[in-house]
Amino acid sequence: MGVLDAFIVNVAAPDLRADLHTSGALLQLVVAGYSIAYSVLLITGARLGARVGHGRMFLGGLAVFTVASLACGLAQGPGQLIAFRLAQGAGAGLMLPQVLSLIQHTFTGTSRTRALGAYAAVLGVGAAAGQLVGGALVSADLFGSGWRPVFLINVPIGVLLLVAGVRVLGGRDAAGAAGAGGTDRAVGASGAGRAAGDRAPSRALDLPGLFLLAAAVLLFTVPVVLGQELDWPLWGWVSLALCAVVFTVFALYETRLSRRGGSPLLSPRVLRAPGVPLAVFRILTMMAVNGGFTFVLMLHLQGGLGQSALRAGLTMVPTCAAFSVAGLGWRRLPERWHALLSPGGFLLGAASLAGIGALYAGGGDGGPLVYVLMATEGLGMSLAYNPVLAGAVARVRQEDAADASGLLVTTAQIGLLVGVAVFGAVFLGRAESGTGPLASAHAMGLTCGAMAAAAVAGCLAGAVRALARLRGDPRAARADR
């Protein structure tokens, strides 16, 4: 449900824009607002779960998410909807980290890899469901409600989950997470569980780091989203400059906090782990391409080509299905190939995006070939993402597992945010400079070219080291996946 809501709004975006009479920039903020709150709260949500119990925090985040979904469905203007989307993202930021925390503290070795594969498959299912369910609800126009059911559908599901969760998750907290200081029980690196009563201490909350990261994300997002529409005013450039300053202060503060023995929001020790910097770059790039592609594709299919929300949603199904299948099956390939899966996936994704852009640039619907390219794009992006995620988590120490998970999932969400902001601005700037379907078609071709270039950058990052690892270089094997 949390993943679904990051995508379902894309299908409803054209109807939402028409009903609320909102600009393209405010529409981007409606989509990105969820990722803003979600991304900056993920690590803090995980630590709160360790302090009060992962089950309790899951239910608390679910309650916030459910109430905010109701508010989104009843919103009367773009300002209200943006605010409620931020609240909805905050609920997801408290709810979803508990899943990864339980995976990290319950599984080791190949069991953890399988669990992470299942998690990645759920991401793909959630994304696919977002396109299908969103398209079906908007096309049905239940009682003349238009886009509102894409949010309201969360309410009955959330209520049912809350009722079931109180019974299913409450006992786990009482048995394994409650206690002095509110701590959580972990599984040792050897795979044997800790003895009863031997509990890992909960991590301190890094509130100054949370504030600095949130400020840096907002200082970047707002001018990038609004700059094109407002002809890049001076305050936008000032905001971007301040973003660089605040992010530098954030990095210095986190480093100093780590040296003092504190618990930084983003651990410098994890960032220095072998392969993690490259993993951060690749995950950020992949999610930016994916997030931007989904956003602009829905705008083009419905706004430029006049397709229904349901048909537009169905167009994305091959992408989501291929992403999920590849996420489950890549481990069956020979291990010596794994080093090339991520750069190869990026290259396949880049070729697919270039092909999709060429098909749409002429103003047509792409024909049957577009569905083939949608599938290869999903396959490529999955291969670019899943081996990197599994490899980075496997290489960090057990005591750093929560920090690594938080870092990588936060990176993924910031990537979605960057993709909607940057590639959305490229598409809207070009599409709104002209009129008619051809303007949208040309904008789609240009934006797909920009996303393909970003995917090529993801391919080149670490590709030389991956080739060395494939040849059996032990130094490369230690440094890269």
N, C-alpha and C positions, 0 to 999 in steps of 0.2 A: 504493500500500500504506500509505503514511503517512497519507494523508487517510482512507482506508477505516477505519483503526483508531480514528480520532476519532469514528466513527459506529457501527461495528459492535457496540460494547458496548451501545449503547442498546437494540438488539433483544434482546440476551441478558440485559438487566438484570433482568427479573422472575424468570427461571430462576436466575440467579446469586444473587439475593436469597434465594430459597427454599432453594437448595442450601447456601449458606454461612450461612444464618440471620442475615443482616446487617440492620441498620436502614436506613431510607431515607436518613439522613444519610451513613452510611458508603458506601452505594451511590453517592451523589453524588460522594464523594471518589474512588471507583474510576473514575468517568467523568471527573471533573475533574482527577485526578492527572496524566493524560497531557498535558492542555493546560497545566497549571502548568509542568512541566519544559520542554515544547516551546516555550511562549511566551517564557520568560526566557532560553533558550539560543539562540534563532534568530540574533540578531545576532552573538553570540560565535561561533557555529558558522560563520557566513559569513566572519568574520575569520580563524578558524582555517583555513578553506579557502583563503583568499588567501595564508596563510603557508606551508602545507604542500602546497597543490595541491587544487583542487576535486574532482578524481577520487579522490585518496587519502582526503580527508575524507568524501566520499560513501560510500566503501567502509567506512571506519571506523565511521561512524554506522550504516550498514546492518548491520554485524556486531553492534553493541550492540543495535540494534533486534531482530534475529533471536534473539539469546540471551535478551533480556528477554521476548520473546513466548513462548519455550519455558517460561521461569520462570512467566509469568502462567498459562499453560495447566496447569501442575502445582501451582499455589498451593493451600494447604490451609485458608486462612482469609482473612478480609477484610483483616487487617493486612498479610499477605504480598502479597496482590494489589495493594493500594494502593502498597506499596513498589516492586513490580515494574512497575506502571504508570508510576510516576515514572521508572524506568530506561528504560522503553520510550519515553516522551516525550523523554527526554534523547537517545536514539539518533536519533529523528526530528528533533530540534532540530539535530543535527550533520549529518544526511543531506540534508534537504530544502532548506535555504538554498542549497546548491550549484547547484540547478536555476535558481533565480531569478538568482543571480550570473552564471551562464553566459548567460542571456538578456540581462541588462543589458549585459554586456561583449561580446556577439557581434552584437546587432541594434541598429539605430537606426531612427527614423522609423516608417513604416508597417510595416516588417518587425517591429519590436519590438512594435507594437500587435497584429499578427497572432499573434506568439509568445505574448504575454500572454493573448490570446483563447483560444489552444489550452490554455494553462496553466489558465485559468479553466474551460474545458470539462472538463479532467481532474479538477478539483476536484469538478465535478458528477457525473462518472462514478464517482469514488471514493466520493462520498456515496451514490449510488444502489447501487453494488456493496455498500457496507456494509450497507444495509438488506436487499438480496436475499440475499447470501451468508450474512449473519448469520442471517436468518430461516430459510433452507434448512438450515443446519448445526444450528441449535438444534432445529428440527422433526424432523430426521432422527435426532437423539439417537444418533449413531454409537457402538456398543458401550456404550451407557449413559453416554456421556461428557457429555451435557447441553450446557452452555455452553462447555466447554473448547476445542472445535475452533475457536471464533471467534478464539482466539489462536494455536493450534497450526498453523493453516493458513499462517501467515506463515513457519514454519520451512523447509519445503521450497522455497518461493518465494524466501526470503532466501538460502538456500544456492546455488540456481541463479543468482541475480543476482550473488552474490559471485564465483562461478566465471567468469561471463561478464564481469563488470565489471573484473576484474583484467586481462583481455585488451583490453577496449574502452577503458577510462578511463586505464589506466596510461600509455600512450603519450602521451596528451594532456598529462598532468602533466609528463612528461619534456621535451616539446617546448615547452610554453607557460607552465608555472607554476613549474618548479623553477628554482633559481638562487640567487645570494647573497641571503640574508635570506628565501628562500622567498616569492617574489612571484608575482603573477598578471598575465597579459597582457590588456590591455583594448582596446576599439575606441574610437577618438576620436569626438567628437561629430559630425564631418563624415561619419562612416561609413567612413573609411579606417582600416585596422588600424595599430597602432604598428609601427615597424620592429623587426626582430629584435634583441633585446637591449635595446630601449627599454621597460622594464617599470615599471608603477606600483608604488610602495612599498606594502608590506603595512601594514595598520592595526594599531595597538597594541591589546592586549586591555585592556578597562576592567573589571578584576576588582572594584574597589570598587563601581562602578556596577551590575555584575551581582549582587553580594551585596545591595545596597540594594533593587534591583528585586524580587529573589526574596523578600526579607523582607516588602516591602510587599504583594506578591501573596498570600503565605501569611497575613499578618495580616488581610487582607480575607476570603479564601476560607474559612478554618477557622471563624470565628465565624458567618458567614452560613450556612454549611452546617449546623453543629451547633447554632446558636442556637435554632431552632424546637423541635428535639427535646428540648433541655435547658432549655427555658423561659427562654431568654435570661439566662444567669448573668452575674454582674458581670465575669468575666474576658473574656466576649465583647465587652462594651462597651469595656473597656480595650483589647482587641486592635484594635478598629476605630479608637479614638482614636490608638493607636500607629501604625496604618497611615497615617493622615493625616500624622502627624509624620514618619515614615520617608519617605513619598513626597515631602514638602516638602524634606527633607534631600537626597533623591536629585536633585530638580530643581535645587536650589542647587549641588550638587556637579557635576552635568553642565554647568551654565552656566559655572561657574568653570573647569572643565577645558577647555571649548571656548575660553574667553578666553585660556587659557595656551597655546593651540595644540595641545592634546591631541586624542585621539580618543574623545569620549564615546560611551556606549552608544546613547543617543538624542540625536542632534545638535540643539541649539537652532536652528542655522541652517536645518536642514531643516524643523523645526516652524514657523519663521517664514516659510517660502516661501509665495507666494500660493496660496490654496486648500487647503493641506495641513492646517491645523487643522480646517477643515470636513470634509475627507476623513477625518481620524482619527475625528471624532465619528460620521460616518455609517457608516463601516466597523465601528466598535465597536458601534453600535446594531444594524446589520443582523445581524452575527454573533451578538450576544447573543440577538436574537429567534430566529434560526435554530437556534442551539444549544439554547436553552430549549424551543423547539417540538418538536424531534426527541426530546428526552429525555422530556418529559411525555407526548407522544403515545404513545410506546411503552409507558409505564407504564399509561396509561388503556386502550389497546386490548387489552393482554394481561391486566393486573390487574383493570381495571374491567369490560371487556366479555367477557373470557375468550377472546379470539381467539388463534389459534396464532401463533407467532413468524413463520412464513412469511407468513401473511395480513397481519399487522401490517407486516412489511417491504414487502410489495407496495403497501400503502396509500401509502407515501412515494415510490413510483416516479414518479408524475406530477410531484411537486414537483421531484425531482432532474432529471428529463428536461427540464422546462421551464426550469430554471435553466441547464442546459448549452446548450440551443438558443438561449436569449436571450443567453447569454454570447458565442456565436459570431456572432449576427446583428444586434446592436444598431447596429453601425457602418454598416450599409447604410441606416439611416434618415438623412434630411437632417441635415446637421451643425448647422443652426440649432436643431434639436429637442433636441440632446444635453444642453443645459443643464437641460431639464425631465425627462429620463429618470429621474434619481435621485429627486427629490421625487415624481414620478408613480409610480415603482416602489414607494416606501414607502407611498403612499396606496393603491395596489392591494393591497399586502401587508396593510395594516391592515384593509381591507374584507374580504379573504379570511379573515383570522384571526378577525374578528368573526363572519363567517358560519359558520366551522367551530365556533367556540365555541357559537353558538346551536344548531347541529345536534346537537352532542354533549351539551349541557346537559340535554336531556330524558331522557337515558339510552339512546337508540337508537344505531345504528351510522352514522347519517347518510345512508344510501342512496347512490344514484349521484351525487347532487349533491356529496357530500363529495369525490369524486375530481376534479370540475371545480374546486372551490375549492382543492384541493391543488395543482393545476396553476397556477392564477392566483396562488397564494401564491409558488410557485417562480419564476414569471415576474416578479412584482413585486420579489422580493428580489434577483433577478439584475440587474434594471435599476437597483435601488438601489445595487448594489455595483460592477459592472464598469465603467461609465463613470467612476465616482469613482476607482477604482484606476488606470485607464489615464490619466486626466487628471492625477492627482497625480504619477505617475511621469514623465509627459512634461514637466511644468513645472520640475522640478528640474534643476540643472546636472549634466553628465555625471559630474563628480568626486563628486557627492553621490548618484549613482544607487544605490549599494550601501546607504548609510544610509537612503535613502527606502524602498527595498524592505524592508529590515529593520524599519523603523518600521511600515510598513503591514501586513506579515505578522504581526509581533508584536501589533499592535493587533487583527488578526482573531482570533488565538488567545486573547488576553485576553478578547475579546468572547465567544467560545464559553464560556470559563470563567465569566465573569460571568453568562451566560444560564443555564447549568446550575445555578449556585449560587443566583441570585436567583429565577428563575422556577420552578426545581425546589423551592425552599423554599416558595414560594407554593402550588404544587400539593400537595406532601406535607403541608403544614400543614393545608390544607383537607380533603384526602382522608382523612387519618388522624384527623380529628376526628369522623368518623362511620363507619358500616359499610355494606357492600354497594355495588352498582354505582352507586346514585344519589349516594353521597358522592363517588365518583370523577368522575361526570358533572358534578356541581356544581363540583368543583375544576377540571375541564377548562374549563368555561365561564368561570370567574373568571380563570384563568390566560391563556386566549386573549384576554380583555378587556384584561388588563394588557399583554400583548405587542402588541396592536393599538394601545394608547396609546403604547407606546414607538416603534412604527413611525410614528405620527402626528408624534411629536417629531422623528424623522428627516426626515420630509417638510417640516416647518416650518423646519428648520435650513437657512438659505441659500435658501429658496424665493423670497423677495423679490428677492434678487440674481439668481437664475436667471431670473425674469421680466424683470428689467431687461436681462439679457444677450440674452434672446430678442427684445427690442425694439431691440437694436443698441447699447446703452450700452457704449462702449469701456472704461470703468472696471470695469464688471461683468465684461466679457469677460476682463480681465486677472486678476481676483480669484477667479473661480469658473468651474467647468466646467458 
